[in-house]
Amino acid sequence: VDFHKPNPEPYLKAIKLSGIKKNNSIVFEDSNAGLRSALGANLPTIYIPSNVPTVIEKDIKLDCIIDSLGDLDTMAKVIKGPKLIKNYVDFSFLNNYLVLNSDAKD
């Protein structure tokens, strides 16, 4: 791509090359630049903080924030977004998120 994150071009090119519709895609991001890129591409985006501390810029509007993907032993905590049915992010959680984020465009 000619422009890198925070420009939406990396995600737009990936969507185009994959042939997947935007509303059937989910981006997992952990940085301001990545969030700006994904949201600028109008993609459903889940923020998961990494071990590198990040302060999310105030003008970035997130509709799904979780503290981790979780696993059988450690429950993920949903800060904002659909309710978890299991301890971890699974297909059901992701599908519920896509349904809630139905304003994503094809």
N, C-alpha and C positions, 0 to 999 in steps of 0.2 A: 504494500500500500504506500501511497505517497505521504499520507498523514497518519500519525500514530496516536494512541490514546493521549489525551482525552477526546480527540476527534472520533466521531462514530464510524469512520471509514473501516477500521479493522473488523468490527462486528458486521457491518453491512456487507463487506466482501465475503466474510465467512458464511453468512446466511445465503448469499447469492450462489457461492460455490457449492454449498451443501444441498441446495434445493429444498431445504426445510422452511416451512412457513414461520414467520416471526412469532405467531401465536402458539406455535408448537415448540418453541425454544425457551430455555431458561438460562440466564447468565448468573453465575456465581462470581461475585467480586469482593475484593478486600481493600480497595484503594479509591481515593477520590478520582484519580484519572480514569480508572476502569469504570467506576460508577457513572461518571460523566459520559464516557464513550458508549456504554450500554444503554443508558437512559436516553442519550441523544439519538441512538438508533431505534428508539421506541421498543426496546425488548424487555420482556418480563425479567426483572433483576432481583436477586436475593443477595443481601449483604451479609457476609460472614467475616467477622474480624479475624485477622491472622495474628501470629505472635509478634508482628511488628506493629507497635501502637500507631493508630490512625485516629485523628479527630475528623469526623465527617463535616464537611463544609455545610453551613446552615442552609444554603439555598438548594441543596440536593434533597429531593423529596423521595423517600423510600417507603415502599408499602410492605416490604418483607425484610425482617432482620432476625437472624438466629445466631446463637452464640457458637454453634458447631453443628456438624452433621449428625453427631451422636453415634452411638453403637449399642450393642446389647447390654453393656454394663453401665454406660454413661448416657443419661438422658440429655438430649439437646433441649435448650430453652428457647422458645419462640418469644422474642421481644415484641415483634409486630408481625402479623400475618396469620395464616390459617393455623388451626389447632393441630398439634401432633397427636396421632392415634397410638403410635409406638414410641419407643425411646429415641428413635432416629428418623431422619428424613428418608422417606421411602416414596414409592410411586404414588401412593394415595395422597401424601402431603403435596407433592409436586403437581399432581393433577388438580387438587383443590386450589392451589395457588394460581394455576393457569385459568381456572374457571373464574376466580375472583378478579383476575387481571384481564378480563375479556375485552378491555379497550385496546389491547395490542392489535396492531393492524397486520393483515396478511402481507 
